[in-house]
Amino acid sequence: MRISMTKAHHEALTDHLYPGDGKEAVCLALCGRQRTPSGQERLLIRKVIPIPYESCSTRTPDRVIWDTSLPVPLIEQALKGNYGIIKIHSHPAGYRDFSEFDDISDKSIFNTILCALDDGRPHASLIMLPDGELVGRGVLPDLNFVEQERITIVGDQITFFGDTHDDSDVPSHGKRTAQAYGDATYNTMRKLRIGVAGASGTGSLIIEQLHRSGVGEIVILDPKLVEDKNLNRIIYTTVDDVEYQLPKVEVLKNAIEKSGLGTKITAIHGDLFNEEVIREFAACDIVVGSMDTAEGRHILNRLAAFYIIPYFDVGVSLTADGNGNIEAINGGVHYLTPGGSSLLNRGVITQERIRADALFRSNPEEYAKQRQEGYIQGVNEDKPAVMPVNMFFSGLTVMEILARIHGHRYDNSDFAQQIIRVDEAIYTTVGEGQPCQALSMHLGKGDTTPILDMVI
């Protein structure tokens, strides 16, 4: 069982649970639910509800007793939305385990919750320590407790509590990476499942770098076969792959598995417009988008909001005049946090472009007609593409992932958007910007019918 929340949720918990008086306090959280394809249960925090201090009959450094009738409105909300509930309380003395009193308290409150909801699914209880670390356990329908596998905090920094620590030795092929980022970061990478949508020029190089950086599992997605025009930039591809019409994802999977470095590859020869594929990506710890279509990028952005997943988006554009002259080499790497700004309100994609891409996918004849009539401003599908440019932006993307996990950068808040004109060496960084209201309303919803509350 796992739990995910945003940095804003974590800050709200910290503010209430540690008011400065050295006494325990308690909060509740309303959570969306997710059941991954492997059957793992996840709780995704949508809202934090502080229990007022004055509603607690006892608050001491090692105990809090509160009015357990307070959750009734929350239970009613959970019933309407098929939500889960988490109880979070503080241990100001830094005690890392649940006490016997905690056991009694949890069984009492969750007996009420489980009887009311009666959906046969787990809830959770967390302890927040003075340094902000969270220790948790799942509460099963039979009121037994299970160990919390992982708690993820998504903000400027991506923080994992729980199962990411690995006491096993760093393998020889990982020692140079561990020397740079430390054993803790390397071992965190070994436990991560990262989804990469798009396995062409930039995407294939991102996948290769993640693999060589020690990522435990990579889910790779691309609908296309290897073509002659891909051989100048997709790593590992050969003329034989073109002749035998092999999917890009299969070529990458075979090459990475042959390396013997231990990364598991889940290769999906398809696209995002499929519920099963969306669920596979929703089961990732991080998602990366390396796609040309605005529609695909918007779906990943939406998925990240529903399932509280950090999203890294990369886009590259090389403009040439056809006579051997380069007019511009532009690109950008965007880090998008759930509940924050989106590709839409950053102006990277537009609703019109999303609509056009959806029409091209679902009805190519109508798309061609509207483009000819001027209703759609089309784009050239065969644009210039060279490996050095793809390599530059793929490296920047992976470096940004490492910066968010390792924390080597002094302040990540100014690097939500990195916009680069390579040919003129112009590098601009921009902060988060205003939250996207259209996506924020879906924060932490998790599994819905239809998936992502949209018709695919």
VEXDREN-2710 file (C-alpha; in Angstrom, 1 decimal):
% VEXDREN-2710
k/r/px/py/pz
1/MET/0.0/0.0/0.0
2/ARG/1.3/3.5/-0.9
3/ILE/0.3/7.1/-0.2
4/SER/0.9/10.2/-2.3
5/MET/0.5/13.9/-1.5
6/THR/1.6/17.3/-2.7
7/LYS/4.1/19.6/-0.9
8/ALA/1.1/21.8/-0.1
9/HIS/-0.6/18.9/1.7
10/HIS/2.6/18.1/3.6
11/GLU/3.0/21.8/4.6
12/ALA/-0.6/21.9/5.9
13/LEU/0.0/18.8/8.0
14/THR/3.2/20.3/9.4
15/ASP/1.6/23.6/10.3
16/HIS/-1.2/22.0/12.3
17/LEU/0.6/19.0/13.8
18/TYR/3.6/21.1/15.0
19/PRO/2.2/24.4/16.3
20/GLY/5.1/24.9/18.6
21/ASP/3.7/23.8/21.9
22/GLY/5.4/20.4/22.0
23/LYS/2.1/18.5/22.2
24/GLU/0.5/15.9/19.9
25/ALA/-2.1/17.0/17.4
26/VAL/-4.2/15.2/14.8
27/CYS/-5.4/15.7/11.2
28/LEU/-7.6/13.6/8.8
29/ALA/-7.2/13.5/5.0
30/LEU/-9.8/12.6/2.3
31/CYS/-8.2/10.5/-0.4
32/GLY/-8.8/9.4/-3.9
33/ARG/-8.2/5.7/-4.5
34/GLN/-6.1/3.8/-7.0
35/ARG/-5.8/0.1/-7.6
36/THR/-2.8/-0.6/-9.9
37/PRO/-2.8/-3.3/-12.6
38/SER/-0.7/-5.4/-10.1
39/GLY/-3.4/-5.0/-7.5
40/GLN/-1.6/-2.6/-5.2
41/GLU/-3.7/-0.1/-3.3
42/ARG/-2.8/3.6/-3.2
43/LEU/-4.3/6.5/-1.4
44/LEU/-4.0/10.0/-3.0
45/ILE/-4.6/12.9/-0.7
46/ARG/-7.2/15.4/-2.0
47/LYS/-7.8/17.4/1.2
48/VAL/-6.3/17.8/4.6
49/ILE/-8.8/18.4/7.5
50/PRO/-7.1/19.6/10.8
51/ILE/-8.9/18.5/14.0
52/PRO/-9.2/21.7/16.1
53/TYR/-7.0/21.8/19.2
54/GLU/-10.0/22.8/21.2
55/SER/-11.8/19.6/20.1
56/CYS/-9.1/17.5/21.8
57/SER/-9.9/16.7/25.4
58/THR/-6.2/15.7/26.0
59/ARG/-3.1/17.0/24.3
60/THR/0.3/16.1/25.9
61/PRO/3.8/15.4/24.4
62/ASP/2.9/11.7/24.0
63/ARG/-0.9/11.5/23.7
64/VAL/-3.9/13.1/21.9
65/ILE/-7.5/12.3/22.7
66/TRP/-10.1/14.0/20.4
67/ASP/-13.8/14.0/19.6
68/THR/-14.2/11.1/17.2
69/SER/-17.7/12.3/16.1
70/LEU/-15.9/15.0/14.1
71/PRO/-15.2/12.7/11.1
72/VAL/-18.9/12.1/10.3
73/PRO/-19.1/14.8/7.6
74/LEU/-15.8/13.4/6.2
75/ILE/-17.3/9.9/6.1
76/GLU/-20.3/11.2/4.2
77/GLN/-18.0/12.8/1.6
78/ALA/-16.0/9.6/1.4
79/LEU/-19.3/7.6/0.7
80/LYS/-20.3/10.0/-2.1
81/GLY/-16.9/9.9/-3.8
82/ASN/-15.6/6.4/-3.0
83/TYR/-12.8/7.9/-1.1
84/GLY/-10.4/6.6/1.5
85/ILE/-9.5/8.3/4.8
86/ILE/-6.1/8.8/6.5
87/LYS/-5.5/9.7/10.1
88/ILE/-2.2/11.6/10.8
89/HIS/-0.9/12.6/14.2
90/SER/2.4/13.9/15.5
91/HIS/5.0/12.5/17.8
92/PRO/6.8/15.6/19.0
93/ALA/9.4/13.4/21.0
94/GLY/10.4/11.7/17.7
95/TYR/9.2/8.2/18.6
96/ARG/9.1/6.4/15.2
97/ASP/6.7/3.6/16.0
98/PHE/3.0/3.3/16.8
99/SER/2.4/3.0/20.5
100/GLU/-0.1/0.7/22.2
101/PHE/-2.3/3.8/22.7
102/ASP/-2.1/4.5/18.9
103/ASP/-3.2/0.9/18.2
104/ILE/-6.3/1.4/20.4
105/SER/-7.1/4.8/19.0
106/ASP/-6.7/3.6/15.3
107/LYS/-8.9/0.5/15.9
108/SER/-11.6/2.7/17.4
109/ILE/-11.7/5.4/14.7
110/PHE/-11.3/3.1/11.8
111/ASN/-13.9/0.6/13.1
112/THR/-16.4/3.5/12.7
113/ILE/-15.0/4.4/9.3
114/LEU/-15.0/0.9/8.0
115/CYS/-18.5/0.1/9.2
116/ALA/-19.8/3.2/7.5
117/LEU/-18.0/2.8/4.2
118/ASP/-18.1/-1.0/4.0
119/ASP/-16.3/-1.1/0.7
120/GLY/-13.7/-3.8/1.6
121/ARG/-10.8/-1.5/0.9
122/PRO/-8.0/-0.2/3.2
123/HIS/-7.4/3.1/4.8
124/ALA/-4.2/4.3/6.6
125/SER/-2.7/5.9/9.7
126/LEU/0.4/8.1/9.7
127/ILE/2.8/9.5/12.2
128/MET/4.6/12.8/11.4
129/LEU/7.9/13.2/13.1
130/PRO/9.4/16.6/14.0
131/ASP/11.6/16.7/10.9
132/GLY/8.6/16.2/8.6
133/GLU/9.2/12.5/8.0
134/LEU/6.1/10.3/7.7
135/VAL/5.8/6.8/9.0
136/GLY/2.7/4.9/8.1
137/ARG/0.7/1.7/8.1
138/GLY/-2.4/0.5/6.2
139/VAL/-5.6/-0.3/8.1
140/LEU/-7.3/-3.4/6.5
141/PRO/-11.0/-4.0/6.5
142/ASP/-10.5/-6.6/9.3
143/LEU/-8.8/-3.9/11.4
144/ASN/-5.4/-5.5/11.1
145/PHE/-2.4/-3.3/10.2
146/VAL/0.0/-3.7/7.3
147/GLU/3.3/-1.9/6.7
148/GLN/3.2/1.2/4.5
149/GLU/5.4/0.5/1.5
150/ARG/6.0/4.1/0.4
151/ILE/4.9/7.7/1.0
152/THR/5.6/10.2/-1.7
153/ILE/5.6/14.0/-1.4
154/VAL/5.5/15.8/-4.7
155/GLY/6.7/19.4/-4.8
156/ASP/9.8/21.3/-5.9
157/GLN/11.6/18.3/-4.4
158/ILE/10.3/14.7/-4.8
159/THR/10.6/13.0/-1.4
160/PHE/10.1/9.3/-0.7
161/PHE/9.6/7.9/2.7
162/GLY/9.5/4.1/3.3
163/ASP/10.8/1.4/1.1
164/THR/13.3/3.3/-1.1
165/HIS/16.2/2.5/1.2
166/ASP/18.3/-0.5/0.2
167/ASP/21.0/-2.0/2.4
168/SER/22.4/-4.1/-0.4
169/ASP/25.7/-3.1/-2.0
170/VAL/25.8/-0.8/-5.0
171/PRO/26.7/-2.9/-8.0
172/SER/30.0/-2.2/-9.8
173/HIS/28.3/-0.7/-12.8
174/GLY/26.5/1.8/-10.4
175/LYS/29.4/2.9/-8.3
176/ARG/30.3/5.9/-10.5
177/THR/26.7/7.2/-10.3
178/ALA/26.6/6.6/-6.6
179/GLN/29.9/8.5/-6.2
180/ALA/28.2/11.5/-7.8
181/TYR/24.8/11.3/-6.2
182/GLY/25.4/9.1/-3.1
183/ASP/24.2/5.6/-2.2
184/ALA/20.9/6.9/-1.0
185/THR/19.9/8.5/-4.3
186/TYR/21.2/5.5/-6.3
187/ASN/19.2/3.1/-4.1
188/THR/16.1/5.3/-4.5
189/MET/16.5/5.1/-8.3
190/ARG/16.7/1.3/-8.0
191/LYS/13.2/1.2/-6.5
192/LEU/11.5/3.6/-8.9
193/ARG/9.1/2.8/-11.8
194/ILE/9.3/5.6/-14.4
195/GLY/7.1/5.8/-17.4
196/VAL/8.4/7.4/-20.7
197/ALA/5.8/8.2/-23.3
198/GLY/7.5/8.5/-26.7
199/ALA/10.5/6.4/-27.7
200/SER/11.8/8.2/-30.7
201/GLY/14.8/10.5/-30.9
202/THR/14.7/12.2/-27.5
203/GLY/12.6/9.6/-25.7
204/SER/15.0/6.7/-26.6
205/LEU/17.9/8.6/-25.2
206/ILE/16.0/9.5/-22.0
207/ILE/15.2/5.8/-21.6
208/GLU/18.9/4.8/-22.1
209/GLN/20.1/7.4/-19.6
210/LEU/17.5/6.3/-17.0
211/HIS/18.6/2.7/-17.5
212/ARG/22.3/3.5/-17.1
213/SER/21.4/5.6/-14.0
214/GLY/20.0/2.5/-12.2
215/VAL/16.2/3.0/-12.5
216/GLY/14.5/-0.2/-11.4
217/GLU/11.7/-0.3/-13.9
218/ILE/10.9/1.7/-17.0
219/VAL/7.6/1.6/-18.8
220/ILE/8.2/2.6/-22.4
221/LEU/5.4/3.6/-24.8
222/ASP/5.4/4.3/-28.5
223/PRO/2.9/3.3/-31.3
224/LYS/5.3/3.3/-34.2
225/LEU/7.7/0.9/-36.0
226/VAL/11.3/1.6/-36.8
227/GLU/11.6/3.4/-40.1
228/ASP/14.6/4.4/-42.2
229/LYS/14.2/8.1/-41.2
230/ASN/14.6/7.1/-37.5
231/LEU/18.1/5.5/-37.9
232/ASN/19.9/8.9/-37.5
233/ARG/18.8/9.4/-33.9
234/ILE/17.1/6.4/-32.2
235/ILE/19.7/4.5/-30.2
236/TYR/20.2/0.8/-30.9
237/THR/18.1/0.8/-34.2
238/THR/19.5/-0.9/-37.3
239/VAL/18.5/-1.4/-40.9
240/ASP/17.4/-4.9/-39.9
241/ASP/14.8/-3.4/-37.6
242/VAL/13.4/-1.5/-40.5
243/GLU/13.4/-4.5/-42.7
244/TYR/11.6/-6.7/-40.1
245/GLN/9.3/-3.8/-39.2
246/LEU/10.0/-4.0/-35.5
247/PRO/8.3/-1.7/-33.0
248/LYS/10.6/1.0/-31.5
249/VAL/9.8/-0.2/-28.0
250/GLU/10.8/-3.8/-28.7
251/VAL/14.1/-2.8/-30.1
252/LEU/14.9/-0.7/-26.9
253/LYS/13.6/-3.4/-24.6
254/ASN/15.8/-6.1/-26.2
255/ALA/18.9/-3.9/-26.1
256/ILE/18.4/-2.9/-22.5
257/GLU/17.7/-6.4/-21.3
258/LYS/20.8/-7.7/-23.2
259/SER/23.0/-5.2/-21.2
260/GLY/22.3/-7.3/-18.1
261/LEU/22.2/-4.3/-15.7
262/GLY/19.0/-5.4/-14.1
263/THR/16.5/-2.7/-15.3
264/LYS/13.1/-4.2/-15.9
265/ILE/11.4/-2.9/-19.1
266/THR/7.7/-2.9/-19.7
267/ALA/7.3/-2.2/-23.4
268/ILE/3.9/-1.0/-24.7
269/HIS/3.5/-0.9/-28.5
270/GLY/0.5/1.5/-28.5
271/ASP/-0.5/5.0/-27.5
272/LEU/-2.0/6.8/-24.5
273/PHE/-5.6/6.7/-25.7
274/ASN/-6.3/3.4/-24.0
275/GLU/-7.5/2.8/-20.4
276/GLU/-5.1/-0.1/-19.8
277/VAL/-2.1/2.1/-20.9
278/ILE/-3.2/5.0/-18.7
279/ARG/-3.5/2.6/-15.7
280/GLU/0.1/1.4/-16.4
281/PHE/1.4/4.9/-16.4
282/ALA/-0.7/5.8/-13.4
283/ALA/1.2/3.1/-11.5
284/CYS/4.5/4.8/-12.1
285/ASP/6.4/7.0/-9.6
286/ILE/7.4/9.5/-12.2
287/VAL/6.2/10.1/-15.8
288/VAL/8.1/11.6/-18.7
289/GLY/6.6/12.9/-21.9
290/SER/8.6/13.1/-25.1
291/MET/5.7/13.4/-27.6
292/ASP/4.9/15.7/-30.5
293/THR/1.1/15.9/-30.0
294/ALA/-0.6/18.4/-27.7
295/GLU/-3.3/15.8/-27.0
296/GLY/-0.9/13.2/-25.7
297/ARG/1.0/15.8/-23.5
298/HIS/-2.3/17.0/-22.1
299/ILE/-3.4/13.5/-21.1
300/LEU/-0.1/13.0/-19.3
301/ASN/-0.6/16.3/-17.5
302/ARG/-4.1/15.3/-16.6
303/LEU/-2.9/11.8/-15.4
304/ALA/-0.3/13.5/-13.2
305/ALA/-3.0/15.5/-11.5
306/PHE/-5.4/12.7/-10.9
307/TYR/-2.8/10.4/-9.5
308/ILE/-0.4/12.9/-7.9
309/ILE/2.6/12.0/-10.0
310/PRO/5.5/14.3/-10.9
311/TYR/5.6/14.9/-14.7
312/PHE/8.6/15.9/-16.8
313/ASP/7.8/17.1/-20.3
314/VAL/10.4/17.7/-23.0
315/GLY/9.9/19.3/-26.4
316/VAL/12.4/20.0/-29.2
317/SER/12.1/22.0/-32.4
318/LEU/14.8/22.4/-35.1
319/THR/13.8/24.8/-37.8
320/ALA/15.7/24.7/-41.1
321/ASP/15.1/26.5/-44.5
322/GLY/15.7/23.3/-46.6
323/ASN/18.9/24.7/-48.1
324/GLY/21.3/23.7/-45.4
325/ASN/20.7/26.7/-43.1
326/ILE/19.5/26.4/-39.5
327/GLU/17.1/29.1/-38.5
328/ALA/16.6/28.1/-34.9
329/ILE/17.1/25.2/-32.4
330/ASN/14.6/25.5/-29.6
331/GLY/13.6/23.3/-26.8
332/GLY/12.2/23.2/-23.3
333/VAL/12.1/20.9/-20.3
334/HIS/9.1/21.4/-18.0
335/TYR/8.6/20.1/-14.5
336/LEU/4.9/19.9/-13.6
337/THR/3.7/19.3/-10.1
338/PRO/0.1/18.1/-9.4
339/GLY/-2.0/21.1/-8.3
340/GLY/0.4/23.5/-9.9
341/SER/0.6/25.1/-13.3
342/SER/0.0/23.1/-16.5
343/LEU/1.3/22.9/-20.0
344/LEU/-2.0/24.7/-21.0
345/ASN/-1.7/27.7/-18.7
346/ARG/2.1/27.9/-19.4
347/GLY/1.1/28.4/-23.1
348/VAL/3.1/25.3/-24.2
349/ILE/0.0/23.7/-25.7
350/THR/-3.4/25.1/-26.6
351/GLN/-7.0/23.8/-26.5
352/GLU/-7.1/24.4/-30.3
353/ARG/-4.0/22.2/-30.8
354/ILE/-5.4/19.5/-28.5
355/ARG/-8.7/19.5/-30.5
356/ALA/-6.8/19.3/-33.8
357/ASP/-4.7/16.4/-32.6
358/ALA/-7.8/14.5/-31.4
359/LEU/-9.4/15.1/-34.8
360/PHE/-6.3/13.9/-36.7
361/ARG/-6.3/10.7/-34.5
362/SER/-10.0/9.9/-34.7
363/ASN/-10.9/11.2/-38.2
364/PRO/-7.9/11.9/-40.5
365/GLU/-10.2/12.7/-43.5
366/GLU/-12.1/15.4/-41.6
367/TYR/-8.8/16.7/-40.3
368/ALA/-7.4/17.0/-43.8
369/LYS/-10.6/18.8/-44.9
370/GLN/-10.5/21.3/-42.1
371/ARG/-6.8/22.0/-42.6
372/GLN/-7.4/22.5/-46.4
373/GLU/-10.3/24.9/-45.6
374/GLY/-8.1/26.8/-43.1
375/TYR/-9.9/25.9/-40.0
376/ILE/-6.8/24.1/-38.7
377/GLN/-3.3/25.5/-38.9
378/GLY/-1.4/22.3/-39.6
379/VAL/2.2/21.4/-38.8
380/ASN/4.7/19.6/-40.9
381/GLU/4.9/16.0/-39.7
382/ASP/8.4/15.4/-41.0
383/LYS/10.5/18.1/-39.3
384/PRO/14.3/18.2/-39.1
385/ALA/15.7/16.1/-36.3
386/VAL/19.3/15.3/-35.4
387/MET/20.8/13.3/-32.6
388/PRO/23.0/16.0/-31.0
389/VAL/20.0/18.1/-30.4
390/ASN/18.0/15.2/-29.0
391/MET/21.0/14.2/-26.9
392/PHE/21.2/17.7/-25.4
393/PHE/17.6/17.9/-24.3
394/SER/17.4/14.2/-23.2
395/GLY/20.4/14.8/-20.9
396/LEU/18.8/18.0/-19.5
397/THR/15.6/16.0/-18.8
398/VAL/17.4/13.3/-16.9
399/MET/19.5/15.8/-15.0
400/GLU/16.3/17.5/-14.0
401/ILE/14.8/14.3/-12.6
402/LEU/18.0/13.7/-10.6
403/ALA/17.9/17.3/-9.3
404/ARG/14.4/16.8/-8.0
405/ILE/15.2/13.5/-6.3
406/HIS/18.7/14.2/-5.0
407/GLY/18.3/17.8/-4.1
408/HIS/21.7/19.0/-5.2
409/ARG/20.3/22.3/-6.5
410/TYR/20.1/25.1/-3.9
411/ASP/16.5/26.1/-4.9
412/ASN/14.4/24.1/-7.4
413/SER/11.6/26.6/-7.4
414/ASP/13.0/28.7/-10.2
415/PHE/13.5/25.8/-12.6
416/ALA/9.9/24.7/-13.3
417/GLN/10.5/25.8/-16.9
418/GLN/13.8/25.7/-18.7
419/ILE/13.6/27.2/-22.2
420/ILE/16.7/27.1/-24.4
421/ARG/17.6/28.4/-27.8
422/VAL/20.6/26.3/-28.4
423/ASP/21.9/28.0/-31.6
424/GLU/22.1/31.3/-29.8
425/ALA/23.0/29.9/-26.4
426/ILE/20.0/31.6/-24.7
427/TYR/19.0/29.8/-21.5
428/THR/15.9/31.0/-19.6
429/THR/14.5/29.5/-16.4
430/VAL/11.0/30.3/-15.1
431/GLY/9.2/29.4/-11.8
432/GLU/6.0/27.5/-11.3
433/GLY/3.5/30.2/-12.2
434/GLN/-0.2/30.2/-11.3
435/PRO/-2.0/26.9/-10.6
436/CYS/-4.1/25.5/-13.4
437/GLN/-7.7/25.7/-12.2
438/ALA/-8.9/23.2/-14.9
439/LEU/-6.6/20.5/-13.5
440/SER/-6.4/21.4/-9.8
441/MET/-10.1/20.4/-9.4
442/HIS/-9.1/16.9/-10.3
443/LEU/-6.2/16.7/-7.8
444/GLY/-5.9/13.2/-6.3
445/LYS/-9.1/11.8/-7.7
446/GLY/-7.4/8.6/-8.6
447/ASP/-9.5/5.9/-10.4
448/THR/-12.7/7.2/-12.0
449/THR/-15.3/6.0/-14.5
450/PRO/-14.5/6.9/-17.2
451/ILE/-10.8/7.0/-16.6
452/LEU/-9.5/10.6/-16.0
453/ASP/-13.2/11.7/-16.3
454/MET/-12.8/11.9/-20.1
455/VAL/-13.9/10.0/-23.1
456/ILE/-10.9/8.6/-24.8
END
